C-alpha cells in the first residue's frame, strides 16, 4: 500500500509540474501581449534615469512594457527550473521504483521519446538564460542609452530585434515540446498495467 501511495504522489507531482510549466509559458505569452498593448494605450512617462531623458519620451511605452515582461520572464525562469527538476525527479522514480508501470518498459521508444521531450525544454532554457538573454539585455541597455550616437542606437536596436525573435522562437519551441511531452506521457503512463502494492 505504501508503494501505491508513493506512486500516486509521484504521478501527481509529475503531471502538476508539466502542467504548471506549460501553463506558465502560455501565461507569459498572454502577459506580454496584454502588457505591451495596455502600456501603449496609457502612454506613460518615466521618472527613472536614463529613461527620463527627453530623447527617450517617445520610447517610454516600449521601455516600460519591456521591463515588465523582462521581470515576468525572470520569474518564469525560476518556475521552469522548479518544474523541470521536479519532472526529472519523477521520471527517475518512474523508471526505477515504478518501472513496472511503464508501457513498453524503460527502454521502450515511447518512454525514451518522453525523456527526450522533458529534457529538451531544460536545454532550451539553458541556451536562453546563458546565451541569448544576457546579449539581449546588453543590446536593450545600449539602445536606450541617450548618451550613445544615433548609429550605435540603430545597430543595437537591430541586434536586439534579432535576439528578441530568437528568444520568442525558443519560448514557442519550449511550449510545443512540453505539449508533446504531456501527450506522449499519456501513452507511457496509464492505468492498464499492474498496480504497485
Backbone as JSON Lines, residues from 0, in Angstrom:
{"i":0,"aa":"X","n":[0.82,-1.2,0.0],"ca":[0.0,0.0,0.0],"c":[0.86,1.26,0.0]}
{"i":1,"aa":"X","n":[1.99,1.22,0.71],"ca":[2.87,2.38,0.75],"c":[3.43,2.69,-0.63]}
{"i":2,"aa":"X","n":[3.75,1.63,-1.38],"ca":[4.29,1.84,-2.72],"c":[3.23,2.45,-3.63]}
{"i":3,"aa":"X","n":[1.99,2.03,-3.48],"ca":[0.91,2.58,-4.28],"c":[0.73,4.07,-3.97]}
{"i":4,"aa":"X","n":[0.8,4.42,-2.69],"ca":[0.68,5.82,-2.3],"c":[1.83,6.64,-2.87]}
{"i":5,"aa":"X","n":[3.05,6.11,-2.79],"ca":[4.22,6.81,-3.34],"c":[4.09,6.97,-4.85]}
{"i":6,"aa":"X","n":[3.56,5.93,-5.5],"ca":[3.37,6.01,-6.95],"c":[2.37,7.11,-7.31]}
{"i":7,"aa":"X","n":[1.27,7.15,-6.59],"ca":[0.25,8.16,-6.87],"c":[0.77,9.57,-6.6]}
{"i":8,"aa":"X","n":[1.55,9.74,-5.56],"ca":[2.14,11.05,-5.26],"c":[3.12,11.46,-6.37]}
{"i":9,"aa":"X","n":[3.91,10.48,-6.82],"ca":[4.86,10.75,-7.9],"c":[4.12,11.18,-9.17]}
{"i":10,"aa":"X","n":[3.04,10.47,-9.48],"ca":[2.27,10.82,-10.67],"c":[1.66,12.22,-10.54]}
{"i":11,"aa":"X","n":[1.17,12.53,-9.36],"ca":[0.57,13.86,-9.14],"c":[1.6,14.96,-9.36]}
{"i":12,"aa":"X","n":[2.78,14.8,-8.77],"ca":[3.84,15.81,-8.91],"c":[4.28,15.9,-10.37]}
{"i":13,"aa":"X","n":[4.36,14.75,-11.04],"ca":[4.78,14.73,-12.45],"c":[3.83,15.54,-13.33]}
{"i":14,"aa":"X","n":[2.54,15.21,-13.24],"ca":[1.57,15.91,-14.08],"c":[1.44,17.38,-13.69]}
{"i":15,"aa":"X","n":[1.52,17.65,-12.39],"ca":[1.42,19.04,-11.93],"c":[2.61,19.86,-12.43]}
{"i":16,"aa":"X","n":[3.8,19.29,-12.39],"ca":[4.99,20.03,-12.83],"c":[4.94,20.32,-14.33]}
{"i":17,"aa":"X","n":[4.55,19.32,-15.13],"ca":[4.45,19.56,-16.58],"c":[3.34,20.55,-16.9]}
{"i":18,"aa":"X","n":[2.2,20.4,-16.22],"ca":[1.08,21.31,-16.47],"c":[1.39,22.74,-16.07]}
{"i":19,"aa":"X","n":[2.03,22.9,-14.91],"ca":[2.4,24.24,-14.44],"c":[3.43,24.87,-15.38]}
{"i":20,"aa":"X","n":[4.39,24.08,-15.79],"ca":[5.45,24.54,-16.69],"c":[4.84,25.06,-18.0]}
{"i":21,"aa":"X","n":[3.99,24.23,-18.63],"ca":[3.36,24.61,-19.88],"c":[2.45,25.83,-19.68]}
{"i":22,"aa":"X","n":[1.65,25.8,-18.62],"ca":[0.73,26.9,-18.34],"c":[1.44,28.21,-18.09]}
{"i":23,"aa":"X","n":[2.57,28.15,-17.4],"ca":[3.33,29.37,-17.11],"c":[3.86,30.01,-18.39]}
{"i":24,"aa":"X","n":[4.3,29.19,-19.33],"ca":[4.79,29.72,-20.61],"c":[3.65,30.35,-21.4]}
{"i":25,"aa":"X","n":[2.5,29.69,-21.43],"ca":[1.34,30.25,-22.12],"c":[0.95,31.58,-21.49]}
{"i":26,"aa":"X","n":[0.95,31.65,-20.16],"ca":[0.57,32.89,-19.48],"c":[1.6,34.0,-19.73]}
{"i":27,"aa":"X","n":[2.87,33.65,-19.88],"ca":[3.86,34.68,-20.21],"c":[3.54,35.3,-21.57]}
{"i":28,"aa":"X","n":[3.17,34.47,-22.53],"ca":[2.82,34.98,-23.86],"c":[1.61,35.9,-23.76]}
{"i":29,"aa":"X","n":[0.59,35.47,-23.02],"ca":[-0.61,36.29,-22.83],"c":[-0.25,37.6,-22.12]}
{"i":30,"aa":"X","n":[0.59,37.49,-21.09],"ca":[1.02,38.66,-20.31],"c":[1.78,39.65,-21.19]}
{"i":31,"aa":"X","n":[2.66,39.15,-22.05],"ca":[3.46,40.03,-22.9],"c":[2.58,40.81,-23.86]}
{"i":32,"aa":"X","n":[1.64,40.12,-24.5],"ca":[0.74,40.79,-25.46],"c":[-0.11,41.83,-24.74]}
{"i":33,"aa":"X","n":[-0.67,41.45,-23.57],"ca":[-1.53,42.38,-22.83],"c":[-0.74,43.57,-22.3]}
{"i":34,"aa":"X","n":[0.47,43.32,-21.82],"ca":[1.27,44.4,-21.25],"c":[1.65,45.43,-22.29]}
{"i":35,"aa":"X","n":[2.15,44.99,-23.45],"ca":[2.55,45.95,-24.48],"c":[1.35,46.75,-24.98]}
{"i":36,"aa":"X","n":[0.21,46.08,-25.15],"ca":[-0.98,46.77,-25.62],"c":[-1.48,47.79,-24.61]}
{"i":37,"aa":"X","n":[-1.52,47.4,-23.34],"ca":[-2.03,48.29,-22.3],"c":[-1.12,49.49,-22.09]}
{"i":38,"aa":"X","n":[0.19,49.25,-22.04],"ca":[1.13,50.33,-21.79],"c":[1.11,51.34,-22.95]}
{"i":39,"aa":"X","n":[1.01,50.85,-24.18],"ca":[0.91,51.77,-25.32],"c":[-0.35,52.63,-25.22]}
{"i":40,"aa":"X","n":[-1.43,52.02,-24.76],"ca":[-2.69,52.75,-24.64],"c":[-2.6,53.88,-23.62]}
{"i":41,"aa":"X","n":[-1.9,53.66,-22.53],"ca":[-1.82,54.66,-21.45],"c":[-0.7,55.69,-21.64]}
{"i":42,"aa":"X","n":[0.23,55.42,-22.55],"ca":[1.3,56.38,-22.86],"c":[1.96,56.96,-21.6]}
{"i":43,"aa":"X","n":[2.66,56.12,-20.83],"ca":[3.25,56.6,-19.57],"c":[4.48,57.47,-19.8]}
{"i":44,"aa":"X","n":[4.85,58.2,-18.76],"ca":[6.14,58.9,-18.75],"c":[6.99,58.24,-17.67]}
{"i":45,"aa":"X","n":[8.29,58.25,-17.87],"ca":[9.19,57.56,-16.95],"c":[9.99,58.56,-16.13]}
{"i":46,"aa":"X","n":[10.18,58.26,-14.84],"ca":[10.93,59.15,-13.97],"c":[12.27,58.6,-13.55]}
{"i":47,"aa":"X","n":[12.67,57.47,-14.14],"ca":[13.91,56.81,-13.74],"c":[14.98,57.08,-14.79]}
{"i":48,"aa":"X","n":[16.16,57.47,-14.34],"ca":[17.27,57.7,-15.27],"c":[17.79,56.37,-15.79]}
{"i":49,"aa":"X","n":[18.28,56.31,-17.0],"ca":[18.37,57.37,-18.02],"c":[17.11,57.49,-18.87]}
{"i":50,"aa":"X","n":[16.07,56.73,-18.51],"ca":[14.88,56.66,-19.35],"c":[14.0,57.91,-19.29]}
{"i":51,"aa":"X","n":[14.27,58.79,-18.31],"ca":[13.5,60.04,-18.22],"c":[14.08,61.14,-19.1]}
{"i":52,"aa":"X","n":[15.12,60.81,-19.84],"ca":[15.7,61.77,-20.78],"c":[14.66,62.14,-21.85]}
{"i":53,"aa":"X","n":[14.5,63.42,-22.17],"ca":[13.5,63.82,-23.17],"c":[13.65,63.09,-24.51]}
{"i":54,"aa":"X","n":[14.86,62.72,-24.85],"ca":[15.08,62.0,-26.11],"c":[14.43,60.62,-26.11]}
{"i":55,"aa":"X","n":[14.11,60.11,-24.9],"ca":[13.53,58.78,-24.78],"c":[12.01,58.82,-24.6]}
{"i":56,"aa":"X","n":[11.41,59.99,-24.59],"ca":[9.99,60.12,-24.25],"c":[9.09,59.32,-25.18]}
{"i":57,"aa":"X","n":[9.4,59.26,-26.47],"ca":[8.56,58.5,-27.4],"c":[8.74,56.99,-27.24]}
{"i":58,"aa":"X","n":[9.79,56.58,-26.55],"ca":[10.05,55.15,-26.35],"c":[9.58,54.66,-24.99]}
{"i":59,"aa":"X","n":[9.0,55.56,-24.18],"ca":[8.61,55.21,-22.82],"c":[7.69,53.98,-22.75]}
{"i":60,"aa":"X","n":[6.65,53.86,-23.6],"ca":[5.79,52.67,-23.51],"c":[6.56,51.37,-23.75]}
{"i":61,"aa":"X","n":[7.42,51.37,-24.76],"ca":[8.18,50.15,-25.06],"c":[9.17,49.83,-23.95]}
{"i":62,"aa":"X","n":[9.77,50.87,-23.37],"ca":[10.74,50.67,-22.28],"c":[10.04,50.06,-21.07]}
{"i":63,"aa":"X","n":[8.9,50.64,-20.69],"ca":[8.18,50.15,-19.51],"c":[7.63,48.74,-19.73]}
{"i":64,"aa":"X","n":[7.0,48.53,-20.89],"ca":[6.43,47.21,-21.18],"c":[7.54,46.15,-21.23]}
{"i":65,"aa":"X","n":[8.67,46.5,-21.84],"ca":[9.79,45.56,-21.9],"c":[10.33,45.22,-20.53]}
{"i":66,"aa":"X","n":[10.38,46.22,-19.65],"ca":[10.86,45.97,-18.29],"c":[9.91,45.05,-17.53]}
{"i":67,"aa":"X","n":[8.6,45.26,-17.7],"ca":[7.61,44.42,-17.01],"c":[7.7,42.97,-17.5]}
{"i":68,"aa":"X","n":[7.72,42.8,-18.82],"ca":[7.78,41.45,-19.39],"c":[9.12,40.79,-19.05]}
{"i":69,"aa":"X","n":[10.2,41.6,-19.03],"ca":[11.51,41.06,-18.66],"c":[11.51,40.51,-17.24]}
{"i":70,"aa":"X","n":[10.88,41.24,-16.31],"ca":[10.78,40.74,-14.94],"c":[9.9,39.5,-14.85]}
{"i":71,"aa":"X","n":[8.83,39.48,-15.65],"ca":[7.99,38.28,-15.7],"c":[8.77,37.09,-16.24]}
{"i":72,"aa":"X","n":[9.63,37.36,-17.22],"ca":[10.46,36.3,-17.8],"c":[11.46,35.76,-16.77]}
{"i":73,"aa":"X","n":[12.0,36.63,-15.94],"ca":[12.9,36.18,-14.87],"c":[12.16,35.27,-13.9]}
{"i":74,"aa":"X","n":[10.92,35.65,-13.56],"ca":[10.11,34.79,-12.7],"c":[9.8,33.46,-13.36]}
{"i":75,"aa":"X","n":[9.51,33.5,-14.66],"ca":[9.22,32.26,-15.41],"c":[10.43,31.33,-15.4]}
{"i":76,"aa":"X","n":[11.62,31.89,-15.47],"ca":[12.83,31.05,-15.45],"c":[12.89,30.23,-14.17]}
{"i":77,"aa":"X","n":[12.58,30.86,-13.04],"ca":[12.58,30.13,-11.76],"c":[11.51,29.05,-11.74]}
{"i":78,"aa":"X","n":[10.32,29.38,-12.26],"ca":[9.24,28.4,-12.31],"c":[9.64,27.22,-13.2]}
{"i":79,"aa":"X","n":[10.27,27.52,-14.35],"ca":[10.69,26.45,-15.25],"c":[11.73,25.54,-14.6]}
{"i":80,"aa":"X","n":[12.67,26.13,-13.88],"ca":[13.7,25.32,-13.21],"c":[13.07,24.39,-12.17]}
{"i":81,"aa":"X","n":[12.16,24.95,-11.37],"ca":[11.5,24.14,-10.33],"c":[10.7,23.02,-10.98]}
{"i":82,"aa":"X","n":[9.9,23.35,-11.98],"ca":[9.08,22.35,-12.65],"c":[9.94,21.31,-13.38]}
{"i":83,"aa":"X","n":[11.0,21.78,-14.02],"ca":[11.88,20.86,-14.74],"c":[12.57,19.87,-13.82]}
{"i":84,"aa":"X","n":[13.09,20.36,-12.7],"ca":[13.74,19.47,-11.74],"c":[12.74,18.48,-11.16]}
{"i":85,"aa":"X","n":[11.54,18.97,-10.83],"ca":[10.51,18.08,-10.28],"c":[10.12,17.0,-11.28]}
{"i":86,"aa":"X","n":[9.97,17.39,-12.55],"ca":[9.6,16.42,-13.58],"c":[10.7,15.37,-13.79]}
{"i":87,"aa":"X","n":[11.95,15.81,-13.79],"ca":[13.07,14.87,-13.98],"c":[13.15,13.9,-12.8]}
{"i":88,"aa":"X","n":[12.97,14.39,-11.59],"ca":[12.98,13.51,-10.41],"c":[11.88,12.47,-10.54]}
{"i":89,"aa":"X","n":[10.71,12.91,-10.97],"ca":[9.59,11.97,-11.14],"c":[9.89,10.93,-12.21]}
{"i":90,"aa":"X","n":[10.52,11.34,-13.29],"ca":[10.89,10.4,-14.35],"c":[11.87,9.36,-13.83]}
{"i":91,"aa":"X","n":[12.82,9.8,-13.03],"ca":[13.79,8.87,-12.44],"c":[13.06,7.86,-11.56]}
{"i":92,"aa":"X","n":[12.14,8.33,-10.75],"ca":[11.37,7.42,-9.88],"c":[10.51,6.47,-10.71]}
{"i":93,"aa":"X","n":[9.9,6.99,-11.78],"ca":[9.06,6.15,-12.63],"c":[9.88,5.07,-13.33]}
{"i":94,"aa":"X","n":[11.11,5.4,-13.67],"ca":[11.96,4.43,-14.39],"c":[12.72,3.48,-13.46]}
{"i":95,"aa":"X","n":[12.62,3.71,-12.17],"ca":[13.3,2.81,-11.21],"c":[12.27,2.12,-10.32]}
{"i":96,"aa":"X","n":[11.71,2.84,-9.38],"ca":[10.78,2.24,-8.42],"c":[9.49,1.75,-9.07]}
{"i":97,"aa":"X","n":[9.04,2.46,-10.11],"ca":[7.75,2.13,-10.71],"c":[7.9,1.72,-12.17]}
{"i":98,"aa":"X","n":[9.0,1.08,-12.5],"ca":[9.27,0.69,-13.89],"c":[8.22,-0.26,-14.43]}
{"i":99,"aa":"X","n":[7.58,-1.05,-13.55],"ca":[6.56,-1.99,-13.99],"c":[5.29,-1.29,-14.47]}
{"i":100,"aa":"X","n":[5.19,0.02,-14.25],"ca":[4.03,0.79,-14.68],"c":[4.22,1.44,-16.05]}
{"i":101,"aa":"X","n":[5.42,1.32,-16.63],"ca":[5.7,1.96,-17.9],"c":[5.3,1.04,-19.05]}
{"i":102,"aa":"X","n":[4.42,1.52,-19.9],"ca":[4.04,0.76,-21.09],"c":[5.25,0.65,-22.0]}
{"i":103,"aa":"X","n":[5.63,-0.57,-22.35],"ca":[6.79,-0.77,-23.21],"c":[8.1,-0.84,-22.46]}
{"i":104,"aa":"X","n":[8.06,-0.65,-21.13],"ca":[9.27,-0.73,-20.32],"c":[10.11,0.53,-20.38]}
{"i":105,"aa":"X","n":[11.2,0.49,-19.63],"ca":[12.08,1.66,-19.52],"c":[12.71,2.02,-20.86]}
{"i":106,"aa":"X","n":[13.09,0.99,-21.63],"ca":[13.79,1.23,-22.89],"c":[12.85,1.28,-24.09]}
{"i":107,"aa":"X","n":[11.55,1.26,-23.83],"ca":[10.6,1.39,-24.94],"c":[10.76,2.74,-25.62]}
{"i":108,"aa":"X","n":[10.55,2.77,-26.92],"ca":[10.82,4.0,-27.68],"c":[9.94,5.16,-27.24]}
{"i":109,"aa":"X","n":[8.72,4.85,-26.8],"ca":[7.82,5.93,-26.36],"c":[8.34,6.55,-25.07]}
{"i":110,"aa":"X","n":[8.82,5.73,-24.17],"ca":[9.37,6.26,-22.91],"c":[10.66,7.05,-23.18]}
{"i":111,"aa":"X","n":[11.5,6.55,-24.06],"ca":[12.72,7.28,-24.4],"c":[12.4,8.62,-25.05]}
{"i":112,"aa":"X","n":[11.38,8.62,-25.91],"ca":[10.94,9.88,-26.52],"c":[10.44,10.84,-25.45]}
{"i":113,"aa":"X","n":[9.68,10.33,-24.51],"ca":[9.17,11.16,-23.41],"c":[10.33,11.79,-22.64]}
{"i":114,"aa":"X","n":[11.35,11.03,-22.34],"ca":[12.5,11.54,-21.59],"c":[13.2,12.66,-22.37]}
{"i":115,"aa":"X","n":[13.38,12.45,-23.68],"ca":[13.99,13.47,-24.52],"c":[13.14,14.74,-24.53]}
{"i":116,"aa":"X","n":[11.82,14.56,-24.61],"ca":[10.9,15.7,-24.65],"c":[10.88,16.48,-23.33]}
{"i":117,"aa":"X","n":[11.21,15.83,-22.23],"ca":[11.25,16.52,-20.93],"c":[12.59,17.21,-20.71]}
{"i":118,"aa":"X","n":[13.66,16.6,-21.21],"ca":[14.99,17.21,-21.05],"c":[15.2,18.37,-22.02]}
{"i":119,"aa":"X","n":[14.61,18.28,-23.21],"ca":[14.8,19.32,-24.23],"c":[14.43,20.74,-23.76]}
{"i":120,"aa":"X","n":[13.3,20.95,-23.07],"ca":[13.0,22.3,-22.6],"c":[14.03,22.84,-21.61]}
{"i":121,"aa":"X","n":[14.64,21.95,-20.83],"ca":[15.7,22.39,-19.92],"c":[16.93,22.85,-20.69]}
{"i":122,"aa":"X","n":[17.23,22.15,-21.78],"ca":[18.34,22.56,-22.65],"c":[18.03,23.91,-23.3]}
{"i":123,"aa":"X","n":[16.79,24.06,-23.78],"ca":[16.38,25.34,-24.39],"c":[16.44,26.47,-23.37]}
{"i":124,"aa":"X","n":[16.05,26.16,-22.13],"ca":[16.11,27.17,-21.07],"c":[17.55,27.59,-20.8]}
{"i":125,"aa":"X","n":[18.46,26.63,-20.79],"ca":[19.88,26.95,-20.57],"c":[20.43,27.82,-21.69]}
{"i":126,"aa":"X","n":[20.09,27.48,-22.93],"ca":[20.54,28.27,-24.09],"c":[20.02,29.7,-23.97]}
{"i":127,"aa":"X","n":[18.74,29.83,-23.61],"ca":[18.13,31.15,-23.48],"c":[18.74,31.94,-22.34]}
{"i":128,"aa":"X","n":[18.82,31.32,-21.17],"ca":[19.28,32.02,-19.96],"c":[20.76,32.37,-20.02]}
{"i":129,"aa":"X","n":[21.57,31.46,-20.53],"ca":[23.02,31.68,-20.51],"c":[23.56,32.31,-21.79]}
{"i":130,"aa":"X","n":[22.83,32.15,-22.89],"ca":[23.33,32.65,-24.16],"c":[22.6,33.87,-24.69]}
{"i":131,"aa":"X","n":[21.32,33.72,-24.93],"ca":[20.56,34.78,-25.61],"c":[20.2,35.93,-24.68]}
{"i":132,"aa":"X","n":[19.69,35.64,-23.5],"ca":[19.17,36.71,-22.65],"c":[20.23,37.72,-22.2]}
{"i":133,"aa":"X","n":[21.43,37.3,-21.81],"ca":[22.44,38.32,-21.45],"c":[22.76,39.26,-22.62]}
{"i":134,"aa":"X","n":[22.88,38.71,-23.83],"ca":[23.15,39.55,-25.0],"c":[21.96,40.45,-25.3]}
{"i":135,"aa":"X","n":[20.76,39.94,-25.11],"ca":[19.55,40.72,-25.32],"c":[19.48,41.91,-24.37]}
{"i":136,"aa":"X","n":[19.78,41.67,-23.11],"ca":[19.75,42.75,-22.12],"c":[20.83,43.79,-22.4]}
{"i":137,"aa":"X","n":[22.0,43.34,-22.86],"ca":[23.08,44.27,-23.19],"c":[22.65,45.2,-24.33]}
{"i":138,"aa":"X","n":[22.05,44.61,-25.38],"ca":[21.61,45.43,-26.51],"c":[20.46,46.36,-26.11]}
{"i":139,"aa":"X","n":[19.6,45.89,-25.22],"ca":[18.5,46.74,-24.74],"c":[19.05,47.95,-23.99]}
{"i":140,"aa":"X","n":[20.03,47.7,-23.14],"ca":[20.64,48.8,-22.38],"c":[21.3,49.8,-23.31]}
{"i":141,"aa":"X","n":[21.97,49.3,-24.35],"ca":[22.66,50.18,-25.3],"c":[21.67,51.01,-26.11]}
{"i":142,"aa":"X","n":[20.61,50.37,-26.6],"ca":[19.69,51.09,-27.49],"c":[18.84,52.12,-26.76]}
{"i":143,"aa":"X","n":[18.8,52.04,-25.42],"ca":[18.07,53.04,-24.64],"c":[19.01,53.98,-23.88]}
{"i":144,"aa":"X","n":[20.25,54.04,-24.33],"ca":[21.23,54.93,-23.71],"c":[21.31,56.24,-24.51]}
{"i":145,"aa":"X","n":[20.76,57.34,-23.97],"ca":[20.74,58.59,-24.73],"c":[22.12,59.18,-24.97]}
{"i":146,"aa":"X","n":[23.14,58.67,-24.29],"ca":[24.5,59.18,-24.49],"c":[25.16,58.59,-25.74]}
{"i":147,"aa":"X","n":[24.58,57.53,-26.28],"ca":[25.18,56.87,-27.45],"c":[24.82,57.62,-28.73]}
{"i":148,"aa":"X","n":[25.73,57.61,-29.72],"ca":[25.4,58.23,-31.01],"c":[24.28,57.46,-31.72]}
{"i":149,"aa":"X","n":[23.63,58.12,-32.65],"ca":[22.44,57.54,-33.31],"c":[22.76,56.22,-34.03]}
{"i":150,"aa":"X","n":[23.91,56.14,-34.69],"ca":[24.23,54.9,-35.42],"c":[24.4,53.72,-34.46]}
{"i":151,"aa":"X","n":[24.94,53.99,-33.26],"ca":[25.09,52.94,-32.25],"c":[23.72,52.48,-31.76]}
{"i":152,"aa":"X","n":[22.82,53.43,-31.56],"ca":[21.46,53.1,-31.13],"c":[20.76,52.24,-32.18]}
{"i":153,"aa":"X","n":[20.94,52.57,-33.45],"ca":[20.3,51.81,-34.52],"c":[20.88,50.4,-34.63]}
{"i":154,"aa":"X","n":[22.18,50.29,-34.49],"ca":[22.82,48.97,-34.53],"c":[22.34,48.1,-33.36]}
{"i":155,"aa":"X","n":[22.28,48.71,-32.19],"ca":[21.83,47.97,-31.0],"c":[20.38,47.53,-31.17]}
{"i":156,"aa":"X","n":[19.55,48.4,-31.75],"ca":[18.14,48.06,-31.97],"c":[18.01,46.9,-32.94]}
{"i":157,"aa":"X","n":[18.81,46.9,-34.01],"ca":[18.77,45.81,-34.99],"c":[19.19,44.49,-34.35]}
{"i":158,"aa":"X","n":[20.26,44.52,-33.55],"ca":[20.72,43.3,-32.87],"c":[19.7,42.84,-31.83]}
{"i":159,"aa":"X","n":[19.1,43.81,-31.12],"ca":[18.08,43.49,-30.13],"c":[16.9,42.78,-30.79]}
{"i":160,"aa":"X","n":[16.43,43.32,-31.91],"ca":[15.28,42.73,-32.6],"c":[15.59,41.3,-33.05]}
{"i":161,"aa":"X","n":[16.81,41.09,-33.53],"ca":[17.21,39.75,-33.97],"c":[17.23,38.77,-32.79]}
{"i":162,"aa":"X","n":[17.83,39.19,-31.68],"ca":[17.88,38.34,-30.49],"c":[16.49,38.11,-29.9]}
{"i":163,"aa":"X","n":[15.67,39.14,-29.96],"ca":[14.31,39.03,-29.43],"c":[13.5,37.99,-30.21]}
{"i":164,"aa":"X","n":[13.67,37.96,-31.53],"ca":[13.0,36.95,-32.34],"c":[13.46,35.54,-31.96]}
{"i":165,"aa":"X","n":[14.76,35.39,-31.75],"ca":[15.28,34.08,-31.33],"c":[14.7,33.68,-29.98]}
{"i":166,"aa":"X","n":[14.61,34.64,-29.08],"ca":[14.07,34.38,-27.75],"c":[12.61,33.94,-27.84]}
{"i":167,"aa":"X","n":[11.83,34.63,-28.67],"ca":[10.42,34.25,-28.88],"c":[10.32,32.85,-29.46]}
{"i":168,"aa":"X","n":[11.2,32.53,-30.4],"ca":[11.19,31.2,-31.0],"c":[11.5,30.12,-29.97]}
{"i":169,"aa":"X","n":[12.44,30.42,-29.06],"ca":[12.78,29.45,-28.01],"c":[11.61,29.23,-27.07]}
{"i":170,"aa":"X","n":[10.93,30.3,-26.7],"ca":[9.76,30.18,-25.81],"c":[8.67,29.36,-26.49]}
{"i":171,"aa":"X","n":[8.41,29.65,-27.76],"ca":[7.39,28.91,-28.51],"c":[7.79,27.44,-28.64]}
{"i":172,"aa":"X","n":[9.06,27.18,-28.93],"ca":[9.54,25.8,-29.06],"c":[9.4,25.05,-27.74]}
{"i":173,"aa":"X","n":[9.71,25.73,-26.64],"ca":[9.57,25.11,-25.32],"c":[8.13,24.71,-25.06]}
{"i":174,"aa":"X","n":[7.2,25.6,-25.37],"ca":[5.78,25.3,-25.17],"c":[5.34,24.1,-26.01]}
{"i":175,"aa":"X","n":[5.78,24.04,-27.27],"ca":[5.4,22.93,-28.15],"c":[6.0,21.61,-27.68]}
{"i":176,"aa":"X","n":[7.26,21.66,-27.24],"ca":[7.91,20.44,-26.76],"c":[7.23,19.93,-25.48]}
{"i":177,"aa":"X","n":[6.85,20.84,-24.6],"ca":[6.14,20.43,-23.38],"c":[4.77,19.85,-23.7]}
{"i":178,"aa":"X","n":[4.09,20.43,-24.66],"ca":[2.8,19.89,-25.09],"c":[2.98,18.47,-25.62]}
{"i":179,"aa":"X","n":[4.04,18.27,-26.4],"ca":[4.34,16.93,-26.91],"c":[4.69,15.98,-25.77]}
{"i":180,"aa":"X","n":[5.42,16.46,-24.77],"ca":[5.8,15.62,-23.62],"c":[4.57,15.15,-22.85]}
{"i":181,"aa":"X","n":[3.62,16.05,-22.66],"ca":[2.38,15.68,-21.96],"c":[1.61,14.65,-22.77]}
{"i":182,"aa":"X","n":[1.53,14.87,-24.08],"ca":[0.79,13.94,-24.94],"c":[1.44,12.56,-24.95]}
{"i":183,"aa":"X","n":[2.75,12.52,-25.13],"ca":[3.46,11.23,-25.17],"c":[3.39,10.52,-23.81]}
{"i":184,"aa":"X","n":[3.43,11.29,-22.73],"ca":[3.38,10.7,-21.39],"c":[2.12,9.88,-21.17]}
{"i":185,"aa":"X","n":[1.03,10.32,-21.78],"ca":[-0.23,9.59,-21.59],"c":[-0.18,8.2,-22.22]}
{"i":186,"aa":"X","n":[0.75,7.98,-23.16],"ca":[0.9,6.65,-23.75],"c":[1.88,5.78,-22.96]}
{"i":187,"aa":"X","n":[2.69,6.4,-22.11],"ca":[3.66,5.67,-21.3],"c":[3.09,5.33,-19.95]}
{"i":188,"aa":"X","n":[2.4,6.29,-19.36],"ca":[1.86,6.14,-18.0],"c":[0.35,5.97,-18.08]}
{"i":189,"aa":"X","n":[-0.11,4.76,-17.86],"ca":[-1.55,4.54,-17.9],"c":[-1.94,3.52,-16.84]}
{"i":190,"aa":"X","n":[-3.22,3.35,-16.67],"ca":[-3.72,2.53,-15.56],"c":[-3.98,1.08,-15.94]}
{"i":191,"aa":"X","n":[-3.63,0.67,-17.15],"ca":[-3.91,-0.71,-17.56],"c":[-2.86,-1.71,-17.1]}
{"i":192,"aa":"X","n":[-1.72,-1.19,-16.64],"ca":[-0.65,-2.08,-16.22],"c":[-0.84,-2.45,-14.77]}
{"i":193,"aa":"X","n":[-0.02,-3.38,-14.31],"ca":[-0.1,-3.87,-12.94],"c":[0.14,-2.76,-11.93]}
{"i":194,"aa":"X","n":[-0.71,-2.7,-10.92],"ca":[-0.58,-1.67,-9.9],"c":[0.44,-2.08,-8.84]}
{"i":195,"aa":"X","n":[1.28,-1.15,-8.4],"ca":[2.22,-1.46,-7.33],"c":[1.47,-1.66,-6.03]}
{"i":196,"aa":"X","n":[2.02,-2.45,-5.15],"ca":[1.35,-2.7,-3.86],"c":[2.22,-2.2,-2.73]}
